[in-house]
Amino acid sequence: MLPSLSVLRLSGATLPSLPSTLPHVNFTSLTTLDLSGNYFASSIPGWLFNLSSLELLDLGSNNFYGNIPLAIGNLQKLQVLDLSSNNFSGDIPETVWSLKSLLSIDLSMNSNGGYGGRIPETVGNGIGGRIPETVGNLKSLMSLDLSYNNISGHIPETVGNLKSLVSLDLSNNGISGRIPETVWNLKSLETLDLSSNNISGRIPETVGNLKSLETLDLSSNNISGEIPKIIGRLTKLQNLWLHDNQISGEIPETIGNLGELSSLDLSRNRINGQIPSAVGNLCNLSNLIAFDNNIGGTIAGFMEGFSRCSTNRLRKVSLQQNNLSGPLPSQIGELQSLGHLDLGALTEAHFANLTRLSFSGTISYDALISTPGLIDLSNNSFSGPIPPTWGGGFDYLASLLLAHNRFNGSIPSAFCEANSLKVLNLADNDLSGVVPNCWNNSSHLGVIDFSDNKLSGGIPSSMGSLSQLMSLHLRDNNFSGKIPLSLQQCKQLTTIDFGNNKFSGCIPEWIGGSLLSLRVLRLRSNMLDGNISKQLSLLASLQVLDLADNKLSGTLPPSFGNFKAMITTQNGSEPILSENMASYYTENIQINTKSLELTFTSVLSLVTSLDLSDNNISGEIPEEFTNLRGLHSLNLSGNHLTGRIPFNIGAMGQLESLDLSMNNLSSTIPTSIADLNFLARLNLSHNNLSGRIPSGNQLQTLNDSSIYIGNQYLCGQPLPEKCPGDEPAEGPIEEKQDENGSEMIWLYVGLSPGVVVGFWGFFAAVMLKRSTRYAYIQFIDRICDWIYMAATINFTRPKSKRNRGRRGRT
């Protein structure tokens, strides 16, 4: 009812609804209508398209649904159309392309457009269909944004008619085919974003026509071929994103001509050769990202160029997963603005942190350099010594990851002065010498990993000054001497891994009294002796205790049955390291279980293991050990244990691996062992066990005789020895009886006719023929007479002769 009203803005006014019908609308002068950000959750009412004077219509972020009405073609004076961030479906109506006054169309999910393929969190449009040839009718159009929809088909050639176009964003759709040649003739174009589609083909030489281009994003497609050299003509280019394609060949030298370039991302392609030294001329470059390619050579050339820039803006370098080699240039230490240098493997934890740093777009220069930085050169073939300047050269460096390379020489003492450093990972190199003894309590070091090197000497006492130290890895070196008393001051320690060294002496009792946060204690394969300290049972959080392969003696402390973290089932709710540390370093421990040496990382917080194997421990296994109902792996093999296996061992319901081999255990195997339903590895060999082997449940799957060999008096399956009282199986006996019975029946059947025929044949002959009957009777009389005479003569013989004959026979 306000005919003179020309501008109405109700953006973000939390209006509850929009009338679906109005009896009378008299907005005859209305040129601007902005109802964005109200979330009406309805279809667009038809009366809006009767406002024929409208020049700007903004209905973005209202959760409108349904199709875009055809009636939108009534707004012939419309210059700006914004329907972004809604839930529209169906095709773009043909009437939109008839609005020849349009300067800007935004039908995207997000009116800010995409960045390198990132998907906004908001749910948006589902507009489909194809872009019609009639798009070329909009000769005045300066901005076209259809990003984050379901548009398919090819980009029409008529796009080349949009000579006034400054911004074209078709990203995150299903567009296929090649980029039409006409696109490269849009000389006013400043932003071209075709990322996250199915576009194929090569980047043509005509790309050099886009002299006004500031952002070129062709990432996440199927583009192939080489980067054309003519791209060096785009002197206004600030962002070049070609990542996640099939691009091959070398990086052209002409990229060094792009003096305004701020961000270059060529990652996840097939690029080879070296990074040209001309890249070092790009003094405005802040992000250089080319990981996961086949790039080789050294980084010395272009890094030296960056160091000569009067105003250096380089903040992030990611070249990991390539074939880089050679020594590190010392000039890196001079790049004070560098917040992230990654030439090695990028973990998920690192990526999560870097997303906050690198893709925010709101962090100022001063804020970025004050943010904890990361240098990751891990998993490459870098050689030579670590530059001494790296220790104190980065004022804000929080994490230095140089693991899995070929660095040699000693550890620079300058690391003791890097007070901002939280993670120092030098694992798996060729470092030698001793660890510097210069650490101080002003350091923020939380993780030290020097494992798998050639370091020697003892642990410096000054390490006890690192009050914030949580994880200390020194395994697989040549360290010797005793574990220093000063480490009892590191009360936040959760992980100690000193395995595979030459440490000697007793296990310090203060470990149990002072390091109450300890969750992993690994001292295997050293030269430790003496009794196992009962104080260790005070470590309520201890999940992994590995003292194997030492010279420990004495008996097993019954108090080990009190390890609280091994009594209950772990749910992983508390990670080994704090979230802050886990952003830079993934905790890892090697655990010997199930006859394998396994490395646990992300699931380490769920693991429980107790390994005291290959020592000189004697006595019996305390019954209290069966309290450890959350224990996954128990290894007591290779000792001198006696007595019986604990009767209630079946109560350790989480056991997956149980090894009691190579001891002197006796008596029978308790039947409760069959209750271990998760048992995957069992070894009771080479003891003095006797009696029948239990059966049933999980034991039925462990049908391997090697589990029990070396126990002379064991019997039963799976051993070949039968136990006393074992009877043959009923099935075969019945079968044998059946077979014998059948044979006897047929024997009787065969004999019966013979007996009958023989008897009646003889009887007939005697009874019917007289001569035969007389001869038979006379034969019987003669036999009877002979028997009578022999008996008479024998009994009438003198008694003396009979006795003499009996004595002679004796």
ZICOR-V681282 format. One record per residue. N is the residue number from 1. RES is the residue in three letters. PHI is phi in whole degrees, 0 to 359 (* if undefined). PSI is psi as a letter, one per 20 degrees, with the letter a starting at -180 (* if undefined). Layout:
<<N/RES/PHI/PSI> <N/RES/PHI/PSI>>
//
This chain:
<<1/MET/*/j> <2/LEU/244/n> <3/PRO/295/h> <4/SER/269/i> <5/LEU/292/p> <6/SER/249/h> <7/VAL/230/p> <8/LEU/230/o> <9/ARG/240/o> <10/LEU/234/k> <11/SER/293/p> <12/GLY/63/k> <13/ALA/269/j> <14/THR/52/l> <15/LEU/294/p> <16/PRO/285/h> <17/SER/198/r> <18/LEU/234/p> <19/PRO/302/p> <20/SER/285/h> <21/THR/222/q> <22/LEU/227/p> <23/PRO/294/h> <24/HIS/212/p> <25/VAL/238/o> <26/ASN/241/k> <27/PHE/277/m> <28/THR/287/h> <29/SER/256/j> <30/LEU/289/o> <31/THR/251/h> <32/THR/232/p> <33/LEU/229/o> <34/ASP/239/o> <35/LEU/245/k> <36/SER/293/q> <37/GLY/71/k> <38/ASN/248/i> <39/TYR/58/l> <40/PHE/291/h> <41/ALA/56/l> <42/SER/207/a> <43/SER/274/r> <44/ILE/285/p> <45/PRO/293/q> <46/GLY/294/h> <47/TRP/296/h> <48/LEU/298/h> <49/PHE/273/j> <50/ASN/266/i> <51/LEU/274/m> <52/SER/291/i> <53/SER/270/i> <54/LEU/300/p> <55/GLU/247/h> <56/LEU/227/p> <57/LEU/231/o> <58/ASP/240/o> <59/LEU/242/k> <60/GLY/293/q> <61/SER/57/l> <62/ASN/237/i> <63/ASN/64/k> <64/PHE/296/q> <65/TYR/227/r> <66/GLY/88/a> <67/ASN/276/q> <68/ILE/287/p> <69/PRO/297/q> <70/LEU/297/h> <71/ALA/295/i> <72/ILE/299/h> <73/GLY/292/i> <74/ASN/287/i> <75/LEU/270/m> <76/GLN/288/i> <77/LYS/265/i> <78/LEU/296/p> <79/GLN/248/h> <80/VAL/235/p> <81/LEU/237/o> <82/ASP/234/o> <83/LEU/242/k> <84/SER/289/r> <85/SER/55/l> <86/ASN/234/a> <87/ASN/237/k> <88/PHE/294/q> <89/SER/225/a> <90/GLY/79/a> <91/ASP/275/r> <92/ILE/288/p> <93/PRO/298/q> <94/GLU/301/h> <95/THR/295/h> <96/VAL/299/h> <97/TRP/282/j> <98/SER/263/i> <99/LEU/275/n> <100/LYS/287/i> <101/SER/273/i> <102/LEU/298/p> <103/LEU/253/h> <104/SER/215/p> <105/ILE/235/p> <106/ASP/231/o> <107/LEU/246/k> <108/SER/281/r> <109/MET/290/h> <110/ASN/227/o> <111/SER/295/i> <112/ASN/275/i> <113/GLY/78/r> <114/GLY/267/r> <115/TYR/228/o> <116/GLY/54/k> <117/GLY/87/j> <118/ARG/288/p> <119/ILE/262/p> <120/PRO/297/q> <121/GLU/285/h> <122/THR/288/q> <123/VAL/275/p> <124/GLY/227/b> <125/ASN/298/q> <126/GLY/236/k> <127/ILE/293/p> <128/GLY/239/b> <129/GLY/81/a> <130/ARG/241/r> <131/ILE/276/o> <132/PRO/282/r> <133/GLU/298/h> <134/THR/292/i> <135/VAL/300/h> <136/GLY/291/i> <137/ASN/286/i> <138/LEU/273/m> <139/LYS/293/h> <140/SER/268/i> <141/LEU/296/p> <142/MET/250/h> <143/SER/219/p> <144/LEU/229/o> <145/ASP/234/o> <146/LEU/242/k> <147/SER/291/q> <148/TYR/57/l> <149/ASN/226/b> <150/ASN/239/k> <151/ILE/288/p> <152/SER/234/a> <153/GLY/80/a> <154/HIS/266/r> <155/ILE/282/p> <156/PRO/292/q> <157/GLU/297/h> <158/THR/293/i> <159/VAL/302/h> <160/GLY/295/i> <161/ASN/282/i> <162/LEU/275/m> <163/LYS/295/h> <164/SER/270/i> <165/LEU/295/p> <166/VAL/256/h> <167/SER/223/p> <168/LEU/232/o> <169/ASP/234/o> <170/LEU/243/k> <171/SER/292/q> <172/ASN/56/l> <173/ASN/229/a> <174/GLY/242/k> <175/ILE/291/p> <176/SER/233/a> <177/GLY/80/a> <178/ARG/270/r> <179/ILE/284/p> <180/PRO/297/q> <181/GLU/301/h> <182/THR/297/h> <183/VAL/298/h> <184/TRP/284/j> <185/ASN/259/j> <186/LEU/277/n> <187/LYS/288/i> <188/SER/271/i> <189/LEU/294/p> <190/GLU/252/h> <191/THR/229/p> <192/LEU/232/o> <193/ASP/237/o> <194/LEU/242/k> <195/SER/292/q> <196/SER/56/l> <197/ASN/228/a> <198/ASN/242/k> <199/ILE/288/p> <200/SER/236/a> <201/GLY/90/a> <202/ARG/256/r> <203/ILE/276/o> <204/PRO/283/r> <205/GLU/297/h> <206/THR/293/i> <207/VAL/302/h> <208/GLY/293/i> <209/ASN/286/h> <210/LEU/277/m> <211/LYS/294/h> <212/SER/268/i> <213/LEU/294/p> <214/GLU/249/h> <215/THR/228/p> <216/LEU/236/o> <217/ASP/237/o> <218/LEU/244/k> <219/SER/291/r> <220/SER/57/l> <221/ASN/227/b> <222/ASN/240/k> <223/ILE/289/p> <224/SER/235/a> <225/GLY/81/a> <226/GLU/265/r> <227/ILE/284/o> <228/PRO/295/q> <229/LYS/296/h> <230/ILE/294/i> <231/ILE/298/i> <232/GLY/295/i> <233/ARG/280/i> <234/LEU/278/m> <235/THR/291/i> <236/LYS/266/i> <237/LEU/295/p> <238/GLN/250/h> <239/ASN/228/p> <240/LEU/234/o> <241/TRP/241/o> <242/LEU/236/j> <243/HIS/291/r> <244/ASP/58/l> <245/ASN/225/a> <246/GLN/243/k> <247/ILE/292/p> <248/SER/235/a> <249/GLY/79/a> <250/GLU/260/r> <251/ILE/288/p> <252/PRO/292/q> <253/GLU/300/h> <254/THR/295/i> <255/ILE/299/h> <256/GLY/295/i> <257/ASN/275/i> <258/LEU/276/m> <259/GLY/296/h> <260/GLU/268/i> <261/LEU/297/p> <262/SER/253/h> <263/SER/223/p> <264/LEU/232/o> <265/ASP/233/o> <266/LEU/242/j> <267/SER/293/q> <268/ARG/55/l> <269/ASN/230/b> <270/ARG/236/k> <271/ILE/288/p> <272/ASN/235/a> <273/GLY/75/a> <274/GLN/254/r> <275/ILE/285/p> <276/PRO/298/q> <277/SER/298/h> <278/ALA/297/h> <279/VAL/300/h> <280/GLY/294/i> <281/ASN/278/i> <282/LEU/277/m> <283/CYS/290/i> <284/ASN/269/i> <285/LEU/289/p> <286/SER/252/h> <287/ASN/234/o> <288/LEU/242/o> <289/ILE/233/o> <290/ALA/212/k> <291/PHE/289/r> <292/ASP/59/l> <293/ASN/226/b> <294/ASN/241/k> <295/ILE/291/p> <296/GLY/237/a> <297/GLY/77/a> <298/THR/254/r> <299/ILE/255/j> <300/ALA/297/g> <301/GLY/300/g> <302/PHE/284/h> <303/MET/294/h> <304/GLU/296/h> <305/GLY/297/g> <306/PHE/299/h> <307/SER/292/i> <308/ARG/272/i> <309/CYS/294/p> <310/SER/293/h> <311/THR/236/n> <312/ASN/266/p> <313/ARG/249/j> <314/LEU/297/p> <315/ARG/241/h> <316/LYS/220/p> <317/VAL/232/o> <318/SER/233/o> <319/LEU/234/k> <320/GLN/293/r> <321/GLN/60/l> <322/ASN/230/b> <323/ASN/240/k> <324/LEU/291/q> <325/SER/208/a> <326/GLY/88/r> <327/PRO/286/q> <328/LEU/277/p> <329/PRO/287/p> <330/SER/292/i> <331/GLN/297/h> <332/ILE/302/h> <333/GLY/295/i> <334/GLU/268/i> <335/LEU/273/n> <336/GLN/293/h> <337/SER/279/i> <338/LEU/292/o> <339/GLY/264/h> <340/HIS/209/p> <341/LEU/235/o> <342/ASP/230/o> <343/LEU/244/j> <344/GLY/235/b> <345/ALA/281/p> <346/LEU/265/o> <347/THR/272/r> <348/GLU/298/h> <349/ALA/296/g> <350/HIS/297/g> <351/PHE/297/h> <352/ALA/299/g> <353/ASN/291/g> <354/LEU/291/h> <355/THR/300/h> <356/ARG/291/h> <357/LEU/277/g> <358/SER/268/h> <359/PHE/247/j> <360/SER/289/g> <361/GLY/80/i> <362/THR/243/i> <363/ILE/281/p> <364/SER/284/r> <365/TYR/301/g> <366/ASP/296/h> <367/ALA/292/h> <368/LEU/293/g> <369/ILE/286/i> <370/SER/267/i> <371/THR/277/p> <372/PRO/309/p> <373/GLY/261/r> <374/LEU/222/p> <375/ILE/241/o> <376/ASP/236/o> <377/LEU/246/j> <378/SER/290/r> <379/ASN/59/l> <380/ASN/226/a> <381/SER/236/k> <382/PHE/294/q> <383/SER/230/a> <384/GLY/81/r> <385/PRO/284/q> <386/ILE/285/p> <387/PRO/303/p> <388/PRO/300/h> <389/THR/292/i> <390/TRP/291/h> <391/GLY/296/g> <392/GLY/246/j> <393/GLY/283/i> <394/PHE/244/o> <395/ASP/294/h> <396/TYR/241/j> <397/LEU/287/p> <398/ALA/256/h> <399/SER/217/p> <400/LEU/238/o> <401/LEU/244/o> <402/LEU/241/j> <403/ALA/291/q> <404/HIS/61/l> <405/ASN/226/b> <406/ARG/232/k> <407/PHE/298/q> <408/ASN/231/a> <409/GLY/81/a> <410/SER/258/r> <411/ILE/280/p> <412/PRO/299/p> <413/SER/291/i> <414/ALA/296/i> <415/PHE/297/h> <416/CYS/295/h> <417/GLU/264/i> <418/ALA/278/n> <419/ASN/288/i> <420/SER/273/i> <421/LEU/291/p> <422/LYS/251/h> <423/VAL/230/p> <424/LEU/234/o> <425/ASN/244/o> <426/LEU/244/k> <427/ALA/294/q> <428/ASP/57/l> <429/ASN/227/a> <430/ASP/243/k> <431/LEU/292/q> <432/SER/224/a> <433/GLY/82/a> <434/VAL/257/q> <435/VAL/283/p> <436/PRO/300/q> <437/ASN/254/m> <438/CYS/220/j> <439/TRP/289/q> <440/ASN/223/r> <441/ASN/281/i> <442/SER/273/i> <443/SER/284/q> <444/HIS/257/j> <445/LEU/301/p> <446/GLY/249/h> <447/VAL/226/p> <448/ILE/234/p> <449/ASP/233/o> <450/PHE/249/j> <451/SER/293/q> <452/ASP/59/l> <453/ASN/229/b> <454/LYS/235/k> <455/LEU/288/q> <456/SER/223/a> <457/GLY/80/a> <458/GLY/260/r> <459/ILE/284/p> <460/PRO/297/q> <461/SER/296/h> <462/SER/293/i> <463/MET/297/h> <464/GLY/294/i> <465/SER/280/i> <466/LEU/279/n> <467/SER/293/i> <468/GLN/259/j> <469/LEU/293/p> <470/MET/248/h> <471/SER/222/p> <472/LEU/231/o> <473/HIS/245/o> <474/LEU/231/j> <475/ARG/295/r> <476/ASP/54/l> <477/ASN/224/b> <478/ASN/239/k> <479/PHE/297/q> <480/SER/221/a> <481/GLY/82/a> <482/LYS/266/q> <483/ILE/288/p> <484/PRO/291/q> <485/LEU/298/h> <486/SER/297/h> <487/LEU/294/i> <488/GLN/293/i> <489/GLN/279/i> <490/CYS/275/m> <491/LYS/285/i> <492/GLN/265/j> <493/LEU/300/p> <494/THR/249/h> <495/THR/227/p> <496/ILE/233/p> <497/ASP/231/o> <498/PHE/248/j> <499/GLY/297/q> <500/ASN/59/l> <501/ASN/224/b> <502/LYS/231/k> <503/PHE/295/q> <504/SER/230/a> <505/GLY/86/a> <506/CYS/274/r> <507/ILE/287/o> <508/PRO/299/p> <509/GLU/291/h> <510/TRP/294/i> <511/ILE/301/g> <512/GLY/286/h> <513/GLY/270/h> <514/SER/247/h> <515/LEU/265/m> <516/LEU/287/i> <517/SER/268/i> <518/LEU/295/p> <519/ARG/243/h> <520/VAL/226/p> <521/LEU/231/o> <522/ARG/238/o> <523/LEU/236/j> <524/ARG/295/q> <525/SER/57/l> <526/ASN/231/b> <527/MET/236/k> <528/LEU/289/q> <529/ASP/225/a> <530/GLY/82/a> <531/ASN/282/q> <532/ILE/284/p> <533/SER/293/p> <534/LYS/292/h> <535/GLN/296/h> <536/LEU/300/h> <537/SER/291/i> <538/LEU/281/i> <539/LEU/279/n> <540/ALA/296/h> <541/SER/265/i> <542/LEU/293/p> <543/GLN/252/h> <544/VAL/233/o> <545/LEU/235/o> <546/ASP/233/o> <547/LEU/244/j> <548/ALA/294/q> <549/ASP/59/l> <550/ASN/231/b> <551/LYS/238/k> <552/LEU/290/q> <553/SER/227/a> <554/GLY/83/a> <555/THR/250/r> <556/LEU/284/p> <557/PRO/292/p> <558/PRO/302/h> <559/SER/293/i> <560/PHE/296/i> <561/GLY/286/j> <562/ASN/258/j> <563/PHE/298/o> <564/LYS/297/h> <565/ALA/288/i> <566/MET/261/i> <567/ILE/278/h> <568/THR/257/q> <569/THR/285/p> <570/GLN/284/p> <571/ASN/247/j> <572/GLY/72/j> <573/SER/290/h> <574/GLU/246/o> <575/PRO/296/q> <576/ILE/300/g> <577/LEU/256/q> <578/SER/293/q> <579/GLU/301/h> <580/ASN/297/g> <581/MET/287/h> <582/ALA/295/i> <583/SER/292/h> <584/TYR/249/h> <585/TYR/215/p> <586/THR/261/o> <587/GLU/298/p> <588/ASN/214/q> <589/ILE/219/p> <590/GLN/271/p> <591/ILE/234/p> <592/ASN/273/o> <593/THR/208/q> <594/LYS/57/k> <595/SER/66/j> <596/LEU/229/q> <597/GLU/258/o> <598/LEU/251/q> <599/THR/258/p> <600/PHE/256/p> <601/THR/234/e> <602/SER/295/h> <603/VAL/260/j> <604/LEU/301/h> <605/SER/293/i> <606/LEU/263/i> <607/VAL/270/q> <608/THR/228/p> <609/SER/209/p> <610/LEU/229/o> <611/ASP/231/o> <612/LEU/240/k> <613/SER/290/r> <614/ASP/56/l> <615/ASN/230/a> <616/ASN/242/k> <617/ILE/285/p> <618/SER/236/a> <619/GLY/83/a> <620/GLU/264/r> <621/ILE/281/o> <622/PRO/298/p> <623/GLU/298/h> <624/GLU/296/h> <625/PHE/300/h> <626/THR/287/i> <627/ASN/287/i> <628/LEU/280/m> <629/ARG/284/i> <630/GLY/257/j> <631/LEU/284/p> <632/HIS/265/h> <633/SER/220/p> <634/LEU/230/p> <635/ASN/229/o> <636/LEU/240/j> <637/SER/291/r> <638/GLY/68/k> <639/ASN/235/b> <640/HIS/236/k> <641/LEU/289/q> <642/THR/236/a> <643/GLY/79/a> <644/ARG/256/r> <645/ILE/293/p> <646/PRO/310/p> <647/PHE/302/h> <648/ASN/262/k> <649/ILE/297/h> <650/GLY/296/i> <651/ALA/287/i> <652/MET/279/m> <653/GLY/294/i> <654/GLN/265/i> <655/LEU/300/p> <656/GLU/251/h> <657/SER/219/p> <658/LEU/226/o> <659/ASP/230/o> <660/LEU/241/j> <661/SER/290/r> <662/MET/58/l> <663/ASN/229/a> <664/ASN/238/k> <665/LEU/292/q> <666/SER/228/a> <667/SER/70/a> <668/THR/273/r> <669/ILE/279/p> <670/PRO/298/p> <671/THR/294/h> <672/SER/293/i> <673/ILE/297/h> <674/ALA/289/i> <675/ASP/276/i> <676/LEU/279/n> <677/ASN/285/i> <678/PHE/258/j> <679/LEU/294/p> <680/ALA/247/i> <681/ARG/219/p> <682/LEU/225/p> <683/ASN/218/o> <684/LEU/242/j> <685/SER/291/q> <686/HIS/57/l> <687/ASN/226/b> <688/ASN/240/k> <689/LEU/288/q> <690/SER/217/r> <691/GLY/88/a> <692/ARG/282/p> <693/ILE/285/p> <694/PRO/299/q> <695/SER/221/r> <696/GLY/101/q> <697/ASN/55/c> <698/GLN/294/h> <699/LEU/298/h> <700/GLN/296/h> <701/THR/275/i> <702/LEU/261/m> <703/ASN/268/m> <704/ASP/229/o> <705/SER/293/h> <706/SER/295/i> <707/ILE/298/h> <708/TYR/241/j> <709/ILE/297/q> <710/GLY/82/j> <711/ASN/242/o> <712/GLN/299/h> <713/TYR/251/j> <714/LEU/277/q> <715/CYS/212/r> <716/GLY/96/r> <717/GLN/301/q> <718/PRO/268/j> <719/LEU/284/q> <720/PRO/287/h> <721/GLU/289/p> <722/LYS/272/q> <723/CYS/275/q> <724/PRO/303/p> <725/GLY/90/i> <726/ASP/294/p> <727/GLU/258/q> <728/PRO/300/q> <729/ALA/296/q> <730/GLU/294/h> <731/GLY/302/g> <732/PRO/297/h> <733/ILE/295/g> <734/GLU/299/h> <735/GLU/296/g> <736/LYS/293/h> <737/GLN/296/h> <738/ASP/297/g> <739/GLU/295/g> <740/ASN/295/g> <741/GLY/299/g> <742/SER/297/g> <743/GLU/296/g> <744/MET/294/h> <745/ILE/299/g> <746/TRP/292/h> <747/LEU/296/g> <748/TYR/294/h> <749/VAL/298/h> <750/GLY/285/h> <751/LEU/284/h> <752/SER/305/g> <753/PRO/300/h> <754/GLY/296/g> <755/VAL/296/g> <756/VAL/298/g> <757/VAL/296/g> <758/GLY/296/g> <759/PHE/295/g> <760/TRP/290/h> <761/GLY/295/g> <762/PHE/294/g> <763/PHE/298/g> <764/ALA/295/g> <765/ALA/296/g> <766/VAL/287/g> <767/MET/280/h> <768/LEU/269/h> <769/LYS/249/p> <770/ARG/293/g> <771/SER/302/g> <772/THR/293/g> <773/ARG/295/g> <774/TYR/295/g> <775/ALA/297/h> <776/TYR/293/g> <777/ILE/292/h> <778/GLN/297/h> <779/PHE/297/g> <780/ILE/294/h> <781/ASP/297/g> <782/ARG/297/g> <783/ILE/296/g> <784/CYS/294/g> <785/ASP/297/g> <786/TRP/294/g> <787/ILE/295/g> <788/TYR/296/g> <789/MET/297/g> <790/ALA/296/h> <791/ALA/290/h> <792/THR/293/g> <793/ILE/297/h> <794/ASN/293/h> <795/PHE/277/i> <796/THR/267/i> <797/ARG/290/q> <798/PRO/303/q> <799/LYS/294/h> <800/SER/296/h> <801/LYS/291/h> <802/ARG/293/h> <803/ASN/291/g> <804/ARG/298/g> <805/GLY/298/h> <806/ARG/289/g> <807/ARG/295/h> <808/GLY/297/h> <809/ARG/292/h> <810/THR/295/*>>
//
